Amino acid sequence: MNKVILLANRPVGKPAASDFKFEDIVMPSPKDGEVLLKTTYVSVDPYLRGRMSDAKSYVAPFELNKPMSSAIIAEVTESENPDFKVGDYITAGLEWKLFQTSNGKGLSKVDPSVSLTAYLGALGMTGLTALMGLQEIGKPKSGETLVVSGAAGAVGSIVGQIGKIMGCRVIGIAGSDEKVAALKSKFGFDEAINYKTTENMQEAVAAAAPDGVDIYFDNVGGDISDAVIFNMNKYGRIAICGTISSYNDTEASKGPRLQPYILKNSMLMQGFIVSNYANKFPEGVKQLSAWLKAGKLQYSETIVNGFDQIPQAFMDLFEGKNDGKMVVKI
């Protein structure tokens, strides 16, 4: 039996179950030079919401009535390709199917002695996004103050830990008391703020960062980011990784005009896509692996079971139901 998940409709606002369609399809057989892949783990990520809309972006939108796709860990179950053998595990951007064939291009072997899901998180695009954004744009120096929004998420929790490794004082912003507690006890953040129970975020950030904020790693945008930016020091650096607070908006929001504040404080604000730094991925993975093996880097996962649960796991991201990386185990 083989199945696929298609994009049935372009969402208006938050994605709904009706925006996805399941279909039974033919089981493929590998041709010469191909491998048959059995999906093992599927990564669901907030950026996929942008690809569901027919709007110009840094990556092409999904096509209607065509398969969804994301980062996947898969097992080679048949091989007609000399570079891969049965039992190998690989990671790649693949379609949401139980089984699919590949000619081997773009497939990266992973070490099954390491937790496979780490290659979708701390040792994959998640970890690289955290490292590249902080290192290349944040340019942290020992003694500086770093604030991370969406800090309990997959990227945010790693950003904070890297900041600590680099000698920063780290403040995280998250959406529950449980997540706030985990930021301090598990991930080593110095302070954490629950934005859902805080009436005045600008004052809360000022209290947590009495010497001001030097670096802001922005995963959410919106009012939270305004509050952080108004607490930033001269020559502050802002790395814009995501704007999840507005992904499901149906009209443009109105907020403070930040340009005068950025100008008078000589601040840098830069958006980035992790692929901008593709040439640095090998050394980045090497560094992340070293920190992970040394116990300097921890990561959290929310693992949901079942191919049929992929759409719901994705939708749960926008309700904050994930603790760290959201992964579906097949």
N, C-alpha and C positions, 0 to 999 in steps of 0.2 A: 504494500500500500504506500502511496505517496500523496502528499498534500502540499498546497501552496497557499499563501495569504496574499491577496491582491488589494490594491487601493481602489475601493468602490466609489468613494465620493471625496471631494475636497472639503475638509471641515470648515465650518463657520463657527468661530470660537473654539471651545475645547473639542478635541476629537471624541467621537462617539463610536460605539460598537458597530453602528450601521455604516461607518466609513470604511470598514474592512469586509472582505469577502473571502471565505474559505472555499477551495475547490479541490476535488480529487483529480489527480493527474497520473499519467503513465509513468511507471518506474523506468528510469533511463538506464542504458547500458553504455559503458565506456567504449569509445572507438580507439583506434591506434593513437597512442600519445596522450590519452586521457586517463583520468581517475574518476571513480565513483566515490562521492563524499556523503557521509551520513552526519547530519547536523547533531551536535552534542550540546552546545551552549550558544545562546543568542543574546547579544547585547542590545538593549533598548536605551536610547539616549534622547535628551530633549531636542537636539538639533534636527532630529527626524521630522519634527513638527513643521519646520520651515520647508522641508522637501515635499510635504503634502500639499502645499499651496503652489499655485501656478504663478510664481513671482520670481523675478530675477534675483539670484543670490550667488554665493561663492561655489555652489554645487547645483547641478541640474535638478529640477523637481522630478518627483516620481510621476510616472504616466498613469492615467486612469486605466483601470482593468489590467494593470501589469503588476508583477510581483514587487512587494516591498523588499528592502534589503538593509543590512547593517553589518557590523563586525560579528563574525561567527567563528566558533571553534568547531571543527569537523574532523571525523575519523575517516581515513582512507579504507574503504571496504573492498574495492576492486581496483587493480592498477594495470594499465597498459602503457605506463610512463616509467622509464627507467630511473627517474629521479625520485620516485615515491614508491614505497612498498606498503602492502596491506598492514594495517595497524599503526601507521604513522598518524600523528595528529598535526593539523595545520590551522592557521588562522588567516582570514582574509575577509574582505567585504563581499558577502554572498547574499543570494536571495533567500527569502523566508520560505524554504522548502525543507521537507524531511530528508530528501535525497536529491542530489544534483551532480552533474558531471563538470569537469574542468580540464582544460589542457595544461594546467600546472602554472600558468602565468599568474603572478600576483599571490601565489600561495607561499606562506612562510611556515616552516616546520617549527613546532614548539616542543619543549621538553616535558614529557608527561610526569617526570619525577617532581616537577614544580606544580603547584596547584594550577590546573588549566585555566581557571577563571581569572587568574592573575594577568593572563595575556590579553584579557578584555578590559582590565582595570589598571592596576599599578604598573604593570610592565607593557601595557598597550597604549592606545591613544589617550586614555585617561591620564596615566602617569606622565606621558610625554607632553600633554597639554599643560599640566600643572608646572612641569619643569621648564618648558620653553617659555611660557608666558611670564613666569616669575623671573627667570634668569635673564631673558633677552629684553624684556620691557621694564620689569620691576627693578632689576639690577640691585638686589638687596645688599646692604652693608651691615656688618655687625653693629648692634645697638639701635638700629632703626625700628620703627613700629610699622607692622604690616596688619592690615585689616582684610579679611576674606568674607565675602557674602556667599550665601549658599554653602557655608563652611562644612556642613555635615554631609554634603553630597560627595559623589565619587571624586571629582576634581578638587573641590574645595578642601576636603580633609587632607589630601596629599600636599596641596599648596602650603597649608599651614605647617605641616611637618617639615617640609623642605625649608620654609622660612626659619623654623627653630634650628635646624641643622646649620643654617647660614648665620645664626646669631641674632635673629630678630626677636623682638617682642611681638607676639601674635595674638590678635583678637579675632574671634569668629562670630559670625551672625547666622543664626539658624531659627527654625520655626517650632521648637517644642522644648520643654524643660529637659526631657530625656536626651535630646540631641545636644543641648547645651552642656549637660553633665558629661556626655561622652567626649565632647571636644576637649574638655579639660582633663578627664581621667584617662582616656584611651589615647588621644592624639597629642596631648601635651600643650594645648593652647594655654596662654596665660590668662585670658579672659574670654567670656562668651556672652552673647546677648540674645535673648529670645525676642525677636521682633514682633511676634504676635501678642505678647503681653506687655510691650513697652509702648507707652503713650507718646513719648517724645524721643525719637531715634537720634536726633542731632545732639540732644543733651546726654543721652546714654553713651554715645560714641565718645563725646568729650570727657565724660567721667571715666570711661575705660582707657582712654588714651590722653592723659593729662598733658603730655608733651607733644600732642598733635600726631597726625598720621603721615607717614612718609611714603608708604606704598599701599595701593588699594587694588586687590585682585577682584574684579567685578564679574560675578556670575549671574546677577539678577536684574540690574538696572532699576528704574523706577524710583520711588520715594526713598528706599533704603540707600541707594547710591547717592542721591542728593544729600542725604544726611551725612554720609561719610565724607563726600567731597568738600562740604563746608567745614570740615575739621582738618583738612589737609595742610601740611606745611609748605613753605616755599620750596620749589623744585621737586614737589611730590610727583610720583609716577602712578598712572592708572592703567592697568592692563584690562581691556574689555574682552572677556572670554565668552559671555553669554548674557542674554536679556530675558530670562525665562518669565519674568513678571509680565512681559508684554506679548509673549508668543501667541496667546489666544485672543488678544484684543481685536475687536472688529472695527475700531476707529482709532486714529492717532490720539495719544494722551497729551495733555498740556502740563508742563512742569516748569520749574525754575530755569532761567536762562543762565547756564554755567560759564559761558565764555568770558565774561568780565572777571569772574573769580579766578578762572584758570590763567587768564592773561596777567593779572596783577601779582599772582604767585608763581609765575614762570613754570607752570606745571605741564607735564606731558600726559596726554590721554591718547592711547593707541589701541585700536581693535586688532585682533589677530586670529588667524586660522592656523591650527597646528601644522598643517602641511606647508606653511610658509618656511618652516625650519626643517624640512625633510632631510636636508643634507647633514643635519646634526642628530638624526634619530639613532644611528648606531652607538655613538658615544653617550647619548641620553639613556638608552636602554641599559648600557653597561653600568652607568652611574646608578640608575634606579635599582638594578639587580644587586649591586654592591651594598646599597643602603638596606635593601630588603633582607639580604642574607646576614647582615650585621645586626639586624633587629632595630635599626634606626627608623624604619618605615613600617607603619601598620596600615591595614586597609579593612574596610567593612564592605559587606556584600548583602544584598537582599536577593535571595535565589527563589524564584517561582518555578514550580514544576508543571510541565506540559506544553506541548506545541500550541494547543488551542488557547493557552493563556497569554500568548505573546501580545496581542492587542491590549488586553486589560493591564498587563504589566506596564506597557508603554503609557497608557492613560493614567495609571497611578502615579507616574512621575509628577504630574501637574497637581496632584493632591498631596505631595510631600510624603507619600507612603513608603518611600525607599529610605533605607539606612545605608548610605554609601552607594556603591555600584549596583544597579538593577540588572539582573541577569536571569534569563529563562533557561532552565535545564530541560532538555528534551528526553 
